[in-house]
Amino acid sequence: MKDYLLDPEAREFRATTREFLQRELAPRSDAIENRQDWAAVKAVVQALGKAHYLTLMFPDLYRGSLSTPGLVHAVILSEEAAAINYAFETTIATAISCAYPLHRYALPDIRAHYLDGIIGGSEIGAICVTEPNVGSDSAGMQTRITFDDTRNEWVINGFKRYISNASVADTYIVYGISNPAVTAQKGMSAVVVPKDTPGIRFPRNYTFMGRRGCIVGEVEFQDCRVPANHLLGRRDEGFRIMLGMFNFERIILGGSGLGQARAAFDIATTHAQRRNSFGQKLGCKQLIWDRVAEMSWRIDAAELLTYKAALLYDAGALSAKELMKPASMAKLVATETALFCADATVQILGGDGLTKEYGRAEQIYRDARALTIVGGTSEMVKYLIASTDMPSIKPNL
């Protein structure tokens, strides 16, 4: 971590954020990982809210010490949290991703009602996009959002899965088709659904190989009704909202990948300099220094791409479509780097890398595996990059 693109204020912010998370998150990390203690997660979220960390993306609401808060600082928070516990980082990243469209597209009274609790740390948010037959391909979305003129309400019917914070979130941003006669890009809407709305159900939570402590599950909507003012933006413009959210989310995931990669790298290099093998330090072996060198350059490349994308976002000069490529590149390189570093670290540690008794390498290995899938698979973001570079054709999915 060299912080090549960060100004002095951002570097100071990293130092204070790391100190804060070492105080609030690190002591609870074991409870989150081994007992999946939701109370521990909530306690850290509340501490972050009180310290103004959850308003970093909203300069008009921010009350901290930064002169110009933005996505760069949210990525730093993501990176530092993921280096300690990626499951926890997933929880806050999802909550901030929920707060983003609320802040930008909700009517003032709805924004105040649902946003304040999330950014204050007392409530949790969730985003509902993925379905049994819909991941990266939103065109196949089956959830329907229709308007009941007689009651002036939106009616939601559908089934979502792999939803982070399902059942424990207080507020859900739900995407669905509001005009099935046109393409999803032109006929999708987004609505705000509070947890206590009649018709919302949480059939089950999933058990994952990693990210233990992050609650992920299913959300079902059966004639679920919300008032007309719970629409985000305008009717049939949900795809545009989702596109902007995905750019934001993918850059944040760049920070997640960096945090995981850095944590793995620190374990690997420490071990290689301490462990004796065949009469010399393990790090003296060519095969080991080759792996360490590749981990190092991958991390630097991921850092440059991630913070470049965050700086472009904060500058505000690019449209959502223009930002898609740098956001996708940040997500692709940082998450693939995390996966590479996690695997290399376990291999360098040998048997120690497979056990809980000898540190966090096995946890990072399990956690990092999700990064190249969530928020758009590596295959999907490669498509987005290629489609930008070859605008005259449409690459075959």
ABEGO torsion letter per residue (X at the ends): XAGAABBAAAAAAAAAAAAAAAAAAAAAAAAAAAAGBAAAAAAAAAAAAAAGAAAAABAAABABABABBBAAAAAAAAAAAAAABAAAAAAAAAAAAAAAAAAAABBAAAAAAAAAAAAAGABBBBBBABBAABBABAAABABBBBBBAAAGBBBBBEBBBGBBGBGABABBBBBBBABAABBAAAABBBBBBBAABBGBBBABBBBBABGBGBBBBBBBBBGBBBBAAABBEBBGAAAAAAAAAAAAAAAAAAAAAAAAAAAAAAAAAAAAAABBBGGBBAAABAAAAAAAAAAAAAAAAAAAAAAAAAAAAAAGABBAAAAAAAAAAAAAAAAAAAAAAAAAAAAAAEAAAABAAAEAAAAAAAAAAAAAABGEBAAAAAAAAAAAABAABBBBX
